[in-house]
C-alpha cells in the first residue's frame, strides 16, 4: 500500500467530533496498522492533523524536502498557545514540522530532495525521485514476512512522541 499525503487536516470543530471524525481517524490508523503487506507513506505537501494521521501509518514514511507534517497547523497552534494566529512562524519553529526536523526526531524515515525552487518547478524530476525512493524502500520491505512488518510497524509508532531532553 502506498499513500500520498497532502491534506490540511481534519476539521477542528465540535460538529465534526459529534459526527465521529475522531473515531474514523482512529479506525483508519488501526486498520492500516493491522495490514500484513508493506505500507509506504509519502508526504508531498501539507501533512496536517487527523487527515494525515489517518493515512500516515506506514512501515516507511517518506517526505518531500519542503513538505510539513504536524498534528496541528502553525496557525492553529499559535491561536491556542499565544491566542494569536499571527504567531504562526513561532509556532512552526516550536512544532518542528519540517522534513529535516522530523527525520532527526525519527518520525519519518527519509527526506526526498526537491529540485531548486521546490517540487512544483519540475514535477517530472520530482516524480522520478519519488519513484526511485519508493522502489528502494519497497524492495527492502518485500523481503520481510508479514509478522515482522507488523512488529516493526507497531514499534515504530509506539516510540513516537517520546520526550527528548536537550
Biotite code that builds the C-alpha atoms (Angstrom):
import biotite.structure as struc

atoms = struc.array([
    struc.Atom([0.000, 0.000, 0.000], chain_id="A", res_id=1, res_name="UNK", atom_name="CA", element="C"),
    struc.Atom([1.325, 3.420, -0.936], chain_id="A", res_id=2, res_name="UNK", atom_name="CA", element="C"),
    struc.Atom([-0.369, 6.558, 0.359], chain_id="A", res_id=3, res_name="UNK", atom_name="CA", element="C"),
    struc.Atom([0.332, 10.112, -0.685], chain_id="A", res_id=4, res_name="UNK", atom_name="CA", element="C"),
    struc.Atom([-0.382, 12.734, 1.968], chain_id="A", res_id=5, res_name="UNK", atom_name="CA", element="C"),
    struc.Atom([-1.256, 16.321, 1.095], chain_id="A", res_id=6, res_name="UNK", atom_name="CA", element="C"),
    struc.Atom([-4.123, 17.318, 3.344], chain_id="A", res_id=7, res_name="UNK", atom_name="CA", element="C"),
    struc.Atom([-4.843, 20.331, 5.523], chain_id="A", res_id=8, res_name="UNK", atom_name="CA", element="C"),
    struc.Atom([-6.255, 18.057, 8.172], chain_id="A", res_id=9, res_name="UNK", atom_name="CA", element="C"),
    struc.Atom([-9.474, 17.214, 9.856], chain_id="A", res_id=10, res_name="UNK", atom_name="CA", element="C"),
    struc.Atom([-11.979, 19.940, 10.689], chain_id="A", res_id=11, res_name="UNK", atom_name="CA", element="C"),
    struc.Atom([-11.359, 21.048, 14.292], chain_id="A", res_id=12, res_name="UNK", atom_name="CA", element="C"),
    struc.Atom([-14.970, 21.764, 15.243], chain_id="A", res_id=13, res_name="UNK", atom_name="CA", element="C"),
    struc.Atom([-17.434, 20.285, 17.696], chain_id="A", res_id=14, res_name="UNK", atom_name="CA", element="C"),
    struc.Atom([-19.744, 19.220, 14.859], chain_id="A", res_id=15, res_name="UNK", atom_name="CA", element="C"),
    struc.Atom([-17.031, 17.072, 13.302], chain_id="A", res_id=16, res_name="UNK", atom_name="CA", element="C"),
    struc.Atom([-16.444, 15.298, 16.594], chain_id="A", res_id=17, res_name="UNK", atom_name="CA", element="C"),
    struc.Atom([-20.179, 14.765, 17.058], chain_id="A", res_id=18, res_name="UNK", atom_name="CA", element="C"),
    struc.Atom([-20.251, 13.089, 13.642], chain_id="A", res_id=19, res_name="UNK", atom_name="CA", element="C"),
    struc.Atom([-17.467, 10.697, 14.646], chain_id="A", res_id=20, res_name="UNK", atom_name="CA", element="C"),
    struc.Atom([-14.437, 12.231, 12.973], chain_id="A", res_id=21, res_name="UNK", atom_name="CA", element="C"),
    struc.Atom([-12.067, 11.217, 15.776], chain_id="A", res_id=22, res_name="UNK", atom_name="CA", element="C"),
    struc.Atom([-13.330, 7.652, 15.716], chain_id="A", res_id=23, res_name="UNK", atom_name="CA", element="C"),
    struc.Atom([-12.950, 7.496, 11.926], chain_id="A", res_id=24, res_name="UNK", atom_name="CA", element="C"),
    struc.Atom([-9.319, 8.629, 12.173], chain_id="A", res_id=25, res_name="UNK", atom_name="CA", element="C"),
    struc.Atom([-8.629, 6.113, 14.957], chain_id="A", res_id=26, res_name="UNK", atom_name="CA", element="C"),
    struc.Atom([-10.216, 3.271, 12.957], chain_id="A", res_id=27, res_name="UNK", atom_name="CA", element="C"),
    struc.Atom([-8.159, 4.164, 9.889], chain_id="A", res_id=28, res_name="UNK", atom_name="CA", element="C"),
    struc.Atom([-4.959, 4.092, 11.959], chain_id="A", res_id=29, res_name="UNK", atom_name="CA", element="C"),
    struc.Atom([-5.978, 0.755, 13.487], chain_id="A", res_id=30, res_name="UNK", atom_name="CA", element="C"),
    struc.Atom([-6.803, -0.778, 10.089], chain_id="A", res_id=31, res_name="UNK", atom_name="CA", element="C"),
    struc.Atom([-3.596, 0.473, 8.484], chain_id="A", res_id=32, res_name="UNK", atom_name="CA", element="C"),
    struc.Atom([-1.587, -0.796, 11.439], chain_id="A", res_id=33, res_name="UNK", atom_name="CA", element="C"),
    struc.Atom([-3.016, -4.296, 11.018], chain_id="A", res_id=34, res_name="UNK", atom_name="CA", element="C"),
    struc.Atom([-2.346, -4.721, 7.289], chain_id="A", res_id=35, res_name="UNK", atom_name="CA", element="C"),
    struc.Atom([0.039, -7.587, 6.596], chain_id="A", res_id=36, res_name="UNK", atom_name="CA", element="C"),
    struc.Atom([1.574, -6.021, 3.490], chain_id="A", res_id=37, res_name="UNK", atom_name="CA", element="C"),
    struc.Atom([4.208, -3.281, 3.234], chain_id="A", res_id=38, res_name="UNK", atom_name="CA", element="C"),
    struc.Atom([2.907, 0.278, 3.631], chain_id="A", res_id=39, res_name="UNK", atom_name="CA", element="C"),
    struc.Atom([4.829, 3.314, 2.421], chain_id="A", res_id=40, res_name="UNK", atom_name="CA", element="C"),
    struc.Atom([3.625, 6.845, 3.129], chain_id="A", res_id=41, res_name="UNK", atom_name="CA", element="C"),
    struc.Atom([4.830, 9.814, 1.082], chain_id="A", res_id=42, res_name="UNK", atom_name="CA", element="C"),
    struc.Atom([4.119, 13.286, 2.484], chain_id="A", res_id=43, res_name="UNK", atom_name="CA", element="C"),
    struc.Atom([4.147, 15.503, -0.592], chain_id="A", res_id=44, res_name="UNK", atom_name="CA", element="C"),
    struc.Atom([2.879, 18.814, 0.763], chain_id="A", res_id=45, res_name="UNK", atom_name="CA", element="C"),
    struc.Atom([0.820, 19.584, 3.806], chain_id="A", res_id=46, res_name="UNK", atom_name="CA", element="C"),
    struc.Atom([0.503, 16.731, 6.281], chain_id="A", res_id=47, res_name="UNK", atom_name="CA", element="C"),
    struc.Atom([-1.928, 18.178, 8.738], chain_id="A", res_id=48, res_name="UNK", atom_name="CA", element="C"),
    struc.Atom([-3.786, 16.828, 11.730], chain_id="A", res_id=49, res_name="UNK", atom_name="CA", element="C"),
    struc.Atom([-6.059, 13.794, 11.744], chain_id="A", res_id=50, res_name="UNK", atom_name="CA", element="C"),
    struc.Atom([-6.384, 13.750, 7.985], chain_id="A", res_id=51, res_name="UNK", atom_name="CA", element="C"),
    struc.Atom([-2.685, 12.976, 7.640], chain_id="A", res_id=52, res_name="UNK", atom_name="CA", element="C"),
    struc.Atom([-2.640, 10.616, 10.611], chain_id="A", res_id=53, res_name="UNK", atom_name="CA", element="C"),
    struc.Atom([-5.490, 8.566, 9.139], chain_id="A", res_id=54, res_name="UNK", atom_name="CA", element="C"),
    struc.Atom([-3.450, 7.599, 6.084], chain_id="A", res_id=55, res_name="UNK", atom_name="CA", element="C"),
    struc.Atom([0.010, 8.165, 7.543], chain_id="A", res_id=56, res_name="UNK", atom_name="CA", element="C"),
    struc.Atom([0.565, 4.848, 9.287], chain_id="A", res_id=57, res_name="UNK", atom_name="CA", element="C"),
    struc.Atom([3.301, 3.037, 7.409], chain_id="A", res_id=58, res_name="UNK", atom_name="CA", element="C"),
    struc.Atom([6.397, 0.916, 7.567], chain_id="A", res_id=59, res_name="UNK", atom_name="CA", element="C"),
    struc.Atom([8.263, 3.773, 5.921], chain_id="A", res_id=60, res_name="UNK", atom_name="CA", element="C"),
    struc.Atom([7.296, 7.423, 5.987], chain_id="A", res_id=61, res_name="UNK", atom_name="CA", element="C"),
    struc.Atom([8.990, 9.484, 3.287], chain_id="A", res_id=62, res_name="UNK", atom_name="CA", element="C"),
    struc.Atom([8.659, 13.226, 2.983], chain_id="A", res_id=63, res_name="UNK", atom_name="CA", element="C"),
    struc.Atom([9.448, 15.766, 0.316], chain_id="A", res_id=64, res_name="UNK", atom_name="CA", element="C"),
    struc.Atom([12.076, 18.232, 1.460], chain_id="A", res_id=65, res_name="UNK", atom_name="CA", element="C"),
    struc.Atom([9.721, 21.236, 1.632], chain_id="A", res_id=66, res_name="UNK", atom_name="CA", element="C"),
    struc.Atom([6.628, 19.438, 2.926], chain_id="A", res_id=67, res_name="UNK", atom_name="CA", element="C"),
    struc.Atom([5.462, 19.583, 6.513], chain_id="A", res_id=68, res_name="UNK", atom_name="CA", element="C"),
    struc.Atom([3.794, 17.081, 8.820], chain_id="A", res_id=69, res_name="UNK", atom_name="CA", element="C"),
    struc.Atom([2.180, 18.006, 12.122], chain_id="A", res_id=70, res_name="UNK", atom_name="CA", element="C"),
    struc.Atom([-0.712, 17.259, 14.446], chain_id="A", res_id=71, res_name="UNK", atom_name="CA", element="C"),
    struc.Atom([-1.840, 20.880, 14.140], chain_id="A", res_id=72, res_name="UNK", atom_name="CA", element="C"),
    struc.Atom([-1.256, 23.758, 11.743], chain_id="A", res_id=73, res_name="UNK", atom_name="CA", element="C"),
    struc.Atom([1.101, 26.519, 12.857], chain_id="A", res_id=74, res_name="UNK", atom_name="CA", element="C"),
    struc.Atom([-1.847, 28.940, 12.784], chain_id="A", res_id=75, res_name="UNK", atom_name="CA", element="C"),
    struc.Atom([-3.965, 26.647, 14.955], chain_id="A", res_id=76, res_name="UNK", atom_name="CA", element="C"),
    struc.Atom([-1.109, 26.136, 17.408], chain_id="A", res_id=77, res_name="UNK", atom_name="CA", element="C"),
    struc.Atom([-0.445, 29.885, 17.623], chain_id="A", res_id=78, res_name="UNK", atom_name="CA", element="C"),
    struc.Atom([-4.128, 30.546, 18.239], chain_id="A", res_id=79, res_name="UNK", atom_name="CA", element="C"),
    struc.Atom([-4.101, 28.124, 21.164], chain_id="A", res_id=80, res_name="UNK", atom_name="CA", element="C"),
    struc.Atom([-0.719, 28.937, 22.724], chain_id="A", res_id=81, res_name="UNK", atom_name="CA", element="C"),
    struc.Atom([-0.497, 32.680, 22.120], chain_id="A", res_id=82, res_name="UNK", atom_name="CA", element="C"),
    struc.Atom([-4.144, 33.498, 21.348], chain_id="A", res_id=83, res_name="UNK", atom_name="CA", element="C"),
    struc.Atom([-2.928, 34.999, 18.084], chain_id="A", res_id=84, res_name="UNK", atom_name="CA", element="C"),
    struc.Atom([-2.662, 33.241, 14.705], chain_id="A", res_id=85, res_name="UNK", atom_name="CA", element="C"),
    struc.Atom([-0.097, 35.817, 13.554], chain_id="A", res_id=86, res_name="UNK", atom_name="CA", element="C"),
    struc.Atom([2.453, 33.985, 15.722], chain_id="A", res_id=87, res_name="UNK", atom_name="CA", element="C"),
    struc.Atom([2.367, 31.095, 13.221], chain_id="A", res_id=88, res_name="UNK", atom_name="CA", element="C"),
    struc.Atom([6.081, 31.335, 12.363], chain_id="A", res_id=89, res_name="UNK", atom_name="CA", element="C"),
    struc.Atom([6.989, 30.994, 16.052], chain_id="A", res_id=90, res_name="UNK", atom_name="CA", element="C"),
    struc.Atom([4.590, 28.045, 16.333], chain_id="A", res_id=91, res_name="UNK", atom_name="CA", element="C"),
    struc.Atom([6.096, 26.363, 13.257], chain_id="A", res_id=92, res_name="UNK", atom_name="CA", element="C"),
    struc.Atom([9.532, 26.546, 14.850], chain_id="A", res_id=93, res_name="UNK", atom_name="CA", element="C"),
    struc.Atom([8.274, 25.074, 18.136], chain_id="A", res_id=94, res_name="UNK", atom_name="CA", element="C"),
    struc.Atom([6.322, 22.314, 16.361], chain_id="A", res_id=95, res_name="UNK", atom_name="CA", element="C"),
    struc.Atom([9.415, 21.119, 14.462], chain_id="A", res_id=96, res_name="UNK", atom_name="CA", element="C"),
    struc.Atom([7.302, 20.129, 11.496], chain_id="A", res_id=97, res_name="UNK", atom_name="CA", element="C"),
    struc.Atom([9.878, 20.258, 8.689], chain_id="A", res_id=98, res_name="UNK", atom_name="CA", element="C"),
    struc.Atom([11.221, 17.192, 6.945], chain_id="A", res_id=99, res_name="UNK", atom_name="CA", element="C"),
    struc.Atom([14.693, 17.579, 8.449], chain_id="A", res_id=100, res_name="UNK", atom_name="CA", element="C"),
    struc.Atom([13.283, 18.091, 11.959], chain_id="A", res_id=101, res_name="UNK", atom_name="CA", element="C"),
    struc.Atom([11.093, 15.021, 11.652], chain_id="A", res_id=102, res_name="UNK", atom_name="CA", element="C"),
    struc.Atom([13.940, 12.907, 10.309], chain_id="A", res_id=103, res_name="UNK", atom_name="CA", element="C"),
    struc.Atom([16.043, 13.925, 13.311], chain_id="A", res_id=104, res_name="UNK", atom_name="CA", element="C"),
    struc.Atom([13.140, 13.067, 15.644], chain_id="A", res_id=105, res_name="UNK", atom_name="CA", element="C"),
    struc.Atom([12.694, 9.703, 13.837], chain_id="A", res_id=106, res_name="UNK", atom_name="CA", element="C"),
    struc.Atom([9.086, 10.465, 12.940], chain_id="A", res_id=107, res_name="UNK", atom_name="CA", element="C"),
    struc.Atom([9.910, 9.974, 9.265], chain_id="A", res_id=108, res_name="UNK", atom_name="CA", element="C"),
    struc.Atom([12.434, 7.679, 7.626], chain_id="A", res_id=109, res_name="UNK", atom_name="CA", element="C"),
    struc.Atom([13.651, 9.650, 4.639], chain_id="A", res_id=110, res_name="UNK", atom_name="CA", element="C"),
    struc.Atom([13.710, 13.155, 3.188], chain_id="A", res_id=111, res_name="UNK", atom_name="CA", element="C"),
    struc.Atom([13.195, 13.166, -0.569], chain_id="A", res_id=112, res_name="UNK", atom_name="CA", element="C"),
    struc.Atom([15.157, 16.039, -2.144], chain_id="A", res_id=113, res_name="UNK", atom_name="CA", element="C"),
    struc.Atom([13.306, 18.519, -4.336], chain_id="A", res_id=114, res_name="UNK", atom_name="CA", element="C"),
    struc.Atom([14.612, 20.474, -7.317], chain_id="A", res_id=115, res_name="UNK", atom_name="CA", element="C"),
    struc.Atom([15.725, 24.063, -6.813], chain_id="A", res_id=116, res_name="UNK", atom_name="CA", element="C"),
    struc.Atom([12.620, 26.150, -6.170], chain_id="A", res_id=117, res_name="UNK", atom_name="CA", element="C"),
    struc.Atom([10.500, 23.214, -4.994], chain_id="A", res_id=118, res_name="UNK", atom_name="CA", element="C"),
    struc.Atom([8.732, 20.190, -6.432], chain_id="A", res_id=119, res_name="UNK", atom_name="CA", element="C"),
    struc.Atom([6.291, 22.271, -8.466], chain_id="A", res_id=120, res_name="UNK", atom_name="CA", element="C"),
    struc.Atom([9.123, 23.730, -10.573], chain_id="A", res_id=121, res_name="UNK", atom_name="CA", element="C"),
    struc.Atom([9.958, 20.330, -12.062], chain_id="A", res_id=122, res_name="UNK", atom_name="CA", element="C"),
    struc.Atom([7.190, 17.787, -11.453], chain_id="A", res_id=123, res_name="UNK", atom_name="CA", element="C"),
    struc.Atom([8.705, 15.214, -13.827], chain_id="A", res_id=124, res_name="UNK", atom_name="CA", element="C"),
    struc.Atom([12.023, 15.197, -11.972], chain_id="A", res_id=125, res_name="UNK", atom_name="CA", element="C"),
    struc.Atom([10.210, 15.151, -8.624], chain_id="A", res_id=126, res_name="UNK", atom_name="CA", element="C"),
    struc.Atom([8.102, 12.169, -9.704], chain_id="A", res_id=127, res_name="UNK", atom_name="CA", element="C"),
    struc.Atom([11.241, 10.314, -10.810], chain_id="A", res_id=128, res_name="UNK", atom_name="CA", element="C"),
    struc.Atom([12.913, 10.979, -7.450], chain_id="A", res_id=129, res_name="UNK", atom_name="CA", element="C"),
    struc.Atom([9.820, 9.788, -5.569], chain_id="A", res_id=130, res_name="UNK", atom_name="CA", element="C"),
    struc.Atom([9.669, 6.663, -7.751], chain_id="A", res_id=131, res_name="UNK", atom_name="CA", element="C"),
    struc.Atom([13.319, 5.876, -7.031], chain_id="A", res_id=132, res_name="UNK", atom_name="CA", element="C"),
    struc.Atom([12.763, 6.211, -3.294], chain_id="A", res_id=133, res_name="UNK", atom_name="CA", element="C"),
    struc.Atom([9.571, 4.139, -3.401], chain_id="A", res_id=134, res_name="UNK", atom_name="CA", element="C"),
    struc.Atom([11.261, 1.339, -5.343], chain_id="A", res_id=135, res_name="UNK", atom_name="CA", element="C"),
    struc.Atom([14.221, 1.245, -2.949], chain_id="A", res_id=136, res_name="UNK", atom_name="CA", element="C"),
    struc.Atom([12.029, 1.164, 0.164], chain_id="A", res_id=137, res_name="UNK", atom_name="CA", element="C"),
    struc.Atom([9.533, -1.296, -1.282], chain_id="A", res_id=138, res_name="UNK", atom_name="CA", element="C"),
    struc.Atom([12.361, -3.653, -2.252], chain_id="A", res_id=139, res_name="UNK", atom_name="CA", element="C"),
    struc.Atom([13.593, -3.663, 1.355], chain_id="A", res_id=140, res_name="UNK", atom_name="CA", element="C"),
    struc.Atom([10.110, -4.219, 2.786], chain_id="A", res_id=141, res_name="UNK", atom_name="CA", element="C"),
    struc.Atom([9.155, -7.010, 0.388], chain_id="A", res_id=142, res_name="UNK", atom_name="CA", element="C"),
    struc.Atom([11.899, -9.150, 1.917], chain_id="A", res_id=143, res_name="UNK", atom_name="CA", element="C"),
    struc.Atom([10.233, -9.175, 5.334], chain_id="A", res_id=144, res_name="UNK", atom_name="CA", element="C"),
    struc.Atom([7.494, -11.545, 6.400], chain_id="A", res_id=145, res_name="UNK", atom_name="CA", element="C"),
    struc.Atom([4.128, -10.173, 7.480], chain_id="A", res_id=146, res_name="UNK", atom_name="CA", element="C"),
    struc.Atom([4.682, -10.797, 11.199], chain_id="A", res_id=147, res_name="UNK", atom_name="CA", element="C"),
    struc.Atom([7.977, -8.913, 11.103], chain_id="A", res_id=148, res_name="UNK", atom_name="CA", element="C"),
    struc.Atom([6.265, -5.997, 9.319], chain_id="A", res_id=149, res_name="UNK", atom_name="CA", element="C"),
    struc.Atom([3.557, -5.849, 11.993], chain_id="A", res_id=150, res_name="UNK", atom_name="CA", element="C"),
    struc.Atom([6.062, -5.852, 14.865], chain_id="A", res_id=151, res_name="UNK", atom_name="CA", element="C"),
    struc.Atom([8.291, -3.236, 13.213], chain_id="A", res_id=152, res_name="UNK", atom_name="CA", element="C"),
    struc.Atom([5.305, -1.002, 12.414], chain_id="A", res_id=153, res_name="UNK", atom_name="CA", element="C"),
    struc.Atom([3.963, -1.278, 15.965], chain_id="A", res_id=154, res_name="UNK", atom_name="CA", element="C"),
    struc.Atom([7.345, -0.435, 17.495], chain_id="A", res_id=155, res_name="UNK", atom_name="CA", element="C"),
    struc.Atom([7.880, 2.459, 15.081], chain_id="A", res_id=156, res_name="UNK", atom_name="CA", element="C"),
    struc.Atom([4.670, 4.175, 16.103], chain_id="A", res_id=157, res_name="UNK", atom_name="CA", element="C"),
    struc.Atom([4.928, 3.379, 19.808], chain_id="A", res_id=158, res_name="UNK", atom_name="CA", element="C"),
    struc.Atom([8.187, 5.312, 20.073], chain_id="A", res_id=159, res_name="UNK", atom_name="CA", element="C"),
    struc.Atom([6.737, 8.473, 18.511], chain_id="A", res_id=160, res_name="UNK", atom_name="CA", element="C"),
    struc.Atom([6.122, 11.288, 20.923], chain_id="A", res_id=161, res_name="UNK", atom_name="CA", element="C"),
    struc.Atom([8.836, 10.263, 23.332], chain_id="A", res_id=162, res_name="UNK", atom_name="CA", element="C"),
    struc.Atom([10.370, 13.074, 25.309], chain_id="A", res_id=163, res_name="UNK", atom_name="CA", element="C"),
    struc.Atom([13.937, 14.082, 24.456], chain_id="A", res_id=164, res_name="UNK", atom_name="CA", element="C"),
    struc.Atom([15.879, 16.394, 26.761], chain_id="A", res_id=165, res_name="UNK", atom_name="CA", element="C"),
    struc.Atom([18.379, 18.681, 25.092], chain_id="A", res_id=166, res_name="UNK", atom_name="CA", element="C"),
])
